Amino acid sequence: MQIVERIAAIYHASHSYTMDEGFVCLDMAIDVWNQLKTNGIESKIMGGTIHENITAWNYRQLAMEGNHAWVIATIGPNEKVAIETTSGKIIKQGTTDATPYFKGIAFDDPAEVKRFEQLRKLAVGNCRDASNLADDFNKDVAERQLRPEEIIARKSKFEQRKQDCERAFSHLKEFESKAIFY
């Protein structure tokens, strides 16, 4: 536990979360994970959200709406702690603010989380585009009369983007077994 506390404190004192420069929680979690590994401490990079109870969520919602990363370190046979890398805070299991930190998607290493993030960005983009196309189409149908060929073309474009969304999300399913909801 002392090693974990020391790593978290030194890391927090010497690193800054900078959204504008693109050094965010995921970068910080990967750095801390690496330091723990270097010190022989088993850990996971966690992805999800700490501001919502995800117990009732499904995997799709978790994968698409997760917006934070942190680290879980194993410090004993049955003891783990969460490390909020953006603040240097250690969260022990069983404390009042611990529950969200022990739910999410548990990644074994940076390669896994980077692959997940790449696939997630593709899925989010395609799904957002499909939703925007549907909204624009419905608005245009309500406000003006469209020619039949325009309706067919726009429906076809929407259907293609919807398929792209589902195909991109299907690639994210390789990480579904890593999701922890309870």
N, C-alpha and C positions, 0 to 999 in steps of 0.2 A: 504494500500500500504506500509506503514511503517513496518508492521509486515513481509510482504513478502520480502521486501528489507533486513530487519534485518536477517531473516532466511537464505536467499541466501548468504549474506555476511559472516555470522558466519560459515555456512556450508562450503563455499569455503575455508575459512581460516583454517578450522580444518580437512579437508578431502582431500585426494589425489586420482586422477584417476591413477590406476596402472594396466595396461594391463597385465604385467607379473604376478602379484599376483591375477589377476582376479577380481579386484574391478573396474568396468567400469560404463559407463553412466547409464545403467539400474539400477544398485545398487544405484547409487547416486540419480536418479530420484525417486526411491522407498523411500529412506530415506527422501528426501525433501517433497514428497507427505505426508508422515506420520507426519512430523513436521507441515505442513500446516493443516492437519486434526486435529491434537492435539490442534491447535490454532483456530479451528472453521472455517477454510477457505476452501471452496469447491474447489476441484482441480481434474485434470485428469492427468494420466501418458500418455504421447504421445510417439508413436513409428513411425519411418519413416526415412526420410533423410532431412537434411537441406541444402544439397549441390546441389540439383537438383529440377527443377520445376516438381512436380508430377501431375499437372493438367491433362495432357494427359495420365497418367498411368492408368492401370486397377488395380483391387484389387489384382490379382495374383502377378503382378510386385511389388506392394507396400509391400505385405506380404513377398515376397521372397527376395527383394533387400533392404528393410529398414535396416539401420545400425546404428541408433542412438535413444536415448531416452532423454526426457526432461519433464518438467511439465508445465501445463497451470493452472493458478489460477484465480478464479473469485473474483474480488475485488470490484465489484459494479453490479447493476442490468444489465447493458449492457457493462460492462468493464471487460476484461480479460487481463492478462499478461502472457508471457511465461517466464520460468525460465530455463536458460541454466545452469544446475547443475554442469557441469564440469568446468565452469568459474565463476559462481556466478553472471552472467549477467542477468539483467531484460530486456525483450524485450516487448515494448508496441505495441499494435495493431496500424497499420497505419504508423509505422516508416519504413524506407527504408529496413531494414534487417528482418522485421517481418514476411513477407508472408510465408516462409517455416515453421515457427514455429507453424502456425495455420492450418496446413494440416498434415495429417497422420492418424494413428489409435488411437482413444481416449479410453483409458482403465479406468474403474471406480476405480479399486483398484489393489493392487499387485497380488492378486490371479488370476485375469484375465490375466494380462500381463505375469505372470509366466506360466500359462497354454498355452497361445499363443506361447511363446518362446519354450516350450517343443514340441508342435506340429510343429512349424516352423523348428526346428532342424531336426526332423524326416523327414519332407517333403523335406527340402534342401538336406539332405543326400541321400534319396532315388532317388530324381531327378538327383542329381550329378552322382550317380552310374549308373542310366539308360543312361545318356548322355555318360559317359565313356565307357559303354558296347557297345553302338552304334558306337562310334568313333573307338574303338578297332576292332569291327567286320568289319566296312567299310575299315579300313586300312589293315586288314588281307586279306579280299576278293580281294583288289586291288593288294596286294604284293605277294600273294601265293594262290595256289589252295587248297580249303578246301574240305574235304570229305562231302558228303550229310548229313551223320548223325551228323557231327560236326556243320554244318550250322544249322540244325534243333535244336540241343541242345543249341547253342548260341543264336539263335533267340528266343527260348523259355525262356531262362534266361533273355534276354533283355525285352521281353514282360511282364514277371512277375515283374521285377523291375519297368517298366513303370507303371504297374497297382498299385504297391506299392506307387509310386510317386503320382499318381492321388488320390488314397485312402487317403494318408496322407494329401494332400492338401485339399481334401473335408472336413476334420475335421477343417481346418483353416477357412472355410466359416462361421462358427458360429460367427466370429468377423467382417464379411464383412459390416454389418450395422453400425459399429463404424468407418468406413473409411470416412475421410473428404478430398475431392480433390480440393475444391474451397472455 
